[in-house]
Amino acid sequence: MEIEVAKRLQQTEEYYFSKKLREIDQMNQAGAQVINLGIGSPDLPPHPDVIKELQNQALLVNVHGYQSYKGSPVLRQAIADWYTRYYHVTLNPNTEILPLIGSKEGIVHICMTYLQEGDQVLIPNPGYPAYTSAVKLTGATIVPYELSEANNWLIDFEALEQKDLSKVKMMWMNYPHMPTGASANLEFFEQAIAFGRKHNILIVHDNPYSFILNDNPISILAVEGALDVAIELNSLSKSSNMAGWRVGMLVAKAERIDEILRFKSNMDSGMFLPVQMAAAKALSLDKAWYKQLNEEYTIRRQKVYEIMDLLGCTYKLDQVGLFVWAKIPSQYQNSYSLADDILYKAKVFVTPGGIFGSAGEQYIRISLCGKIETLEAAIERLKANL
C-alpha cells in the first residue's frame, strides 16, 4: 500500500545531519571509528548543582503529572531574572515569557502561528536550516537575504530596502550568527527594529550562542520598544550544557505569547517539572560558570585553528559561539567535496557550509564540542592521510 505524504512535506527534505550521521554510523559499524567534529552538541556536563536539583526534585511525589502549558512560575521568574542580570532587559515573567521544550520547537511554533500560503519570509543565507524547513511547512514563501564575509556577515538593510517587501510578514535573524560566528552590537539591533517597524515585519531573533566565547551577551530586546516588533528565542542547550534536556524559551509581548500558546498548547502537555526546576537553577549561576566554560572552549578553539590550518582554510579570529567557520582552499570545488575528502581519507567529519545555504558553499564549520584529545587525534589523522 502506498500513502502519499502531505504537500507540506514534499518540499521538506530529511535534515542533512540525519542522513550523514546514518552514513557515518554505517562506516563505524565497518570499523572506521570516524571522529565527528560536525555537531554542536556540548560534551561537557551541566553544573553539578543543576544535576543535583534534578535528582532532588524527581524524588518528590507530586511532580510527575502534567504541567502548565506556560511553564512553572519558578522557571519563568528565573528566565526574567537572567534577562535582567545579563541582558539588562526587564520582562514580566507572568505574561512575556514562554518556556519551550527546546528552542527548536519554538521555530516551528512561531511559523505555524503566523504564516500561511501567500506570506513571504526573509531567511538568512547562510543560516540555520531549521528556519527554512519550518517556513516551508506553513506553505509560506522563502525570500533569502544573502550575508557576506565582506560585510562581516551582518544584514545589509539598505540592500533589503530595495526589495519588494509588501508581502513579507516575518524575518529570521540570529546573532551571534550561526554558522559564521559573527556578532552584532546594539546599534545593529536598533537598525533591525527600525526596519521591522517601518515595514510591519515581525522580527524573530534566535539567540542561543550569546554566552559562548563572548564577553558581551546582548539581546535584541535591549532596544527600546523592541517588544512591539520582535520575538526572541533563547536556550540552555549551549550556555548550560543542557542540549539533551530540551529547555528553551520564547520572549515576546503578552499578545504574542497568547497567540503562540494557541498553537503550542495543541502540541504538548508541558515540560517535566523537575527539569524546569533544574533549569531555573542553571539560570541562577553566576559569571564564574560562563568563565570556566569559555576557558575550555578557548583551548579547544586553538586546536580547531590548527585543523583549519592543516586544511589550508582561512578564518577570522573574532568569531564567537560554538564553532569555527572558515573559507576552503581553491583546490576544492565546494564545501561538500572537502568534507567528503577528509571523511573518506582521514575518517574525520566536518560540516560543509553549503548546508546553510548557497552563500556557505565555499566554507566549512568545525564544532568545539570535542575534547582536546579528540581534536588532537583528528590533527594526527589529517597529517597522516592528506
N, C-alpha and C positions, 0 to 999 in steps of 0.2 A: 504494500500500500504506500502511495506517495502523498504526502501532505506538503503543500507549498507554504513556505514561511511568509509572514506578513510583509507587505510592501516596505514597512518601516525598517526591516532588516535586510532587504535585498541590496541596499547600497552600504550596509554596515558590515565591514569585514572583521574577521577574527583579529583580535589585538596582536600586533607583531610579536610582542614578548611571549604571548601564549603559544604561538606557532614555533618560535625559535627555541623556547625552553623545552618544548617537546622533542625537537631535533637534538638539542644538547643532551637531554635525558637518554635518548637512543645511543648517542655517542658514548656516554658514560657507561651504559649497560654493556657496550662493546669494549670497555676498558680504557677509554680516552682520558678520564679524570680532568675534564675541562675546568679551567679557572674562570669563573664568571665575574667579570668586572662591569657588567652592564646594568644591574638592577639597583635601584636606590632604596633598598630595604635595610635599615640600620641593623648591624650585627651586634651592637652594644646593648646591654640591658637598660631598663629604666632605673631610676634611683631606687635604692633598697627600701626606702620609706614608702615608695609607691607600691611596690610588691607586697610589703607588709600590710599596707592599708587594704589592698585587695583581699589578702588572706583573712584579715580580721573581719572585714565586712561580710565575706562569704560564709563565715561561721554563724552569722546571725540567722535566726529562724524566720524573720519576717521580711526578707529582701529578695525572695525568689519568684515573686509574682510579676504580672505585667506592670509596666511603669508608665508615667505620663508621657504623652507624645511630645511635650515641650521640655522634657528633661527635668532632672531633680533641681529644686531651688538652690541646693548647695552647689551644684556644678555651675549653674547659671551665675551665681554670685561670684564663684571663683574665676569664671571667664571675665566677668566685669572688672574684678579687681586686677586681673592680669593685664587687661587692656589699659587700665588706668596706670598701672605701675610701669609698664614697659613701652606702651604706645602713646601715653598721655591722651587717651580717648575716654570720655565719660559715657557710659552706657547704662540704660535701665535694664537690670537683669530680669525683670518680670515681663518686659514687652519687646526688647530689642535684641535678644539672644536666643538662638535655637540650636541646642546640641544636636550633633549628627552622628550616625553610625559610620564614621569616616567621612572626610570632606568630599570624597569622590562621589558619594551618593548625592551630595548637595548640588553637584554639577547637573546631574540628571533632574533633580527636583526643581531647580530653578528653570531649566529649559522646558520641562513639561508643564510648569505653571504658567509660563508667559508666552511660549512660542507655538505657532501653528503654520500651516501652509500659507504662503504669501508674505510671511515675515522674512526679513533679512537680518543676518547676524555677522558682526565683524569678528574675525578669528585671526590670531597672530600666526604668522608664518616666518620662522619656525615657532612651534608652540606645542603644548601638551595635547596629544592625540585625543584624549577624552572629551575635549571641548567639541571637536569636530563630530565625534561619534554621537554625543548627546544631542547636538543640534539636528543631525540627520534623522534621529529617531522621532523628532517632532514634526518632520516634514518641512521645516523652515529651510531657507536658502543660505548657504555659507558665502560670505564675502571676505576672502582672505586679505589681510593687510600685511605687506612684507616688511620685515625688520632686517636691518643690515649691520654688519660689523662697522661700516664707515660711520654710522650714526650711534655707535655703542649699543646697538640692539634696542634702542628706545623708539617709541612710536613717533612717527613724523606726522603730527597733527595737521600741519599745513598741507601735506600731500593728501591726507584724508578729506580735507575740506573741498578738494577738487572733485571728489566722487559724488555721485547721486546718492544721497543719504535718506531720501524721502521714505523708503520702506524699511530702513534699518531700525530695529527695535531694541537690540541688545549688542553690547560689545564686551568681549572677554579680554582680560589683560592679566598679567602675572609678573610681579616684581617683588623680591629678586626673581629674575626670569629663569624659567626652566625651558629649554636646556642650556642657555648660553651663560648663565651666571651673572648677567648684567644687573646692576642695582639702580634704583631710582631715588630721587630726593623729593622733598615736599613741593618744590616749585613744579616739578613734572606732574605730580598728582593734582596740583591745582589746575594745570592745563587740561588734564583728563576730565576733571569735574566740570570745568567750564565748557568743554566740548560736549559732554553728555547733556548738560543743562540746555545749551544752545540748540541742540538737535533733537531734544526729547528722547535720548537714548539711555537705556538702563546700563550703567557701567557695573560689570561684575569683576571684582578683583580677587584673584586666588593667591593667598599669601602664606604658604606653608614653610617657606625657607628663610624667613626673616631673621632667625636666630643663628643660622649656621654660617660660621666664618664671617660674621657681620657684626660690627661693633655698634651699629645704629639701626636697631629694629624700627620699622616705620609702617604705619597703616595708612591706607588712602583715606580712612575716616578721620584722620588728624586734620584734614582740610575742612575749614568752616563750611557748614551746610552740606557736607558730603552725603549725609544720610538721606537727603532728599533725592539724590541722584544715583547712589551706589549701594551695592551689596558687597560684603567681603566674606570670603571663606577662609578658614584657618584650620590648623590641625596640630595634634600632638604626635603625629607619626614620626616626624624628623626631629623636632625640638625636644621631645621627651623620650625618644627611642621606643615608641609605642605603636609602631605601624600595624602589627597584628591585632592590637586591641580594638582598632577601628573607633577612634574617638576624634571627632572634628566639631566644627561649629560654623554656624551661619550668623552673621551680624548684619542687621538692617533695621530700618524704621519699623515701627509696630505694624503698620498696614501691610508691609511686605512679608513680615513674619506670619501674619494671619493668612495671607494669600497662599504662601508656600505650604503652610500647615494643611491646607485643604487637599493638597496632593500627598504630602508626606504621611499624613495620618491614615491614608489608604494603602500605604506600602509597608509599614512596620508596626510593631506594638511596643515601641520604646526600647531603651537600652538597659542591659542588666545593671541594676543599681550599684552593686559593689564596684563595677568598672567605672561608673560615674563618680563614685566617692574617691576611688584611686586617682582618677583624672583630676579631680579637684585638688588632691594632694600634690600631684605633679605641677599644677599651675601655681601652687604656692611656693615653689622652690625659689631660692634667691639667685643672684647672679653667679654665685660660685659654681652652680650646676652647669650653666652655659659656658663658663670659662673653662671648666675641666673638659667638657665635651669638645670645645673648639681647639684646645691644646692637642688632643688626639687627632682631630681632623687636619690640623696644620701639619703634623708629622706625616700623615698619610698623603696629603696633597703633594708634598715634596717627592714622594715615591712615584706618584702618578705623573708628575712632571718628568721624571726620569723615563717612564714608559713612553710618554709623548715624544721625548727627545729621540729615543731609540727608533720610533716610527717615522721620524722626520716631520712631525707635526709642529705647527706654530700656535701659540696660545697667549692670552693676556694674563697678567699676574694679578689683576684687580678683581677677578671673579669671586663671587660669594656663592653660598649654597653647597649642596651635597655632591657636586660633580665638577669635573674639569672638561671644558669644551674647547676643541682645537681644530684648526684647519688642516686638512690632509695634504700630503705632498703631491706634486703634479703627476707622478707616475701612475697614480690610481685614477681610474675613470670617475669613481664616485665613492661615497662612504660605504656602500654595501660591498664593493669589491675589496676595500681594505679590511673591513670587518670579517668577511669570509676568508680572506687570505690568511689572516693570523689565526682564525678559528681552526682552519683545516691544517695549517702548517705547525702552529705552536700550541694549539688547544687552549687558546685564550680568547674569551669572548668580550668584545666591547660593543657599545651601541652605535649603529650607524645613524648619523644625523638626519638622513633622509626620511626617517620615520616621523620626524617632527614637521615635515613639510619640504617643499622644493628648495626653499632658502637654506635648508640644512644639509643639502646633498653633498657638499664639499667639506663636511665637518664630521667628527666623531665625538662621542661623550664617554667618559670613564667615571664610574662611581667611586666615591670614597668609602663605601660600605664593605671594606675588606681589610682584614688585619694586616699589619706590617709584613708578617711572614708570607701571607698570600701574595701581596704586591711584589715582594722580593722574589718569590717563586715565579711570578709572571715575567719579571725582568729577566731572570735566568733563561726561561724558555724562549723568550723573544731573541735574546742574544744567540742562543744555540740554533735557532730554526729559521731566522730571517737573513 
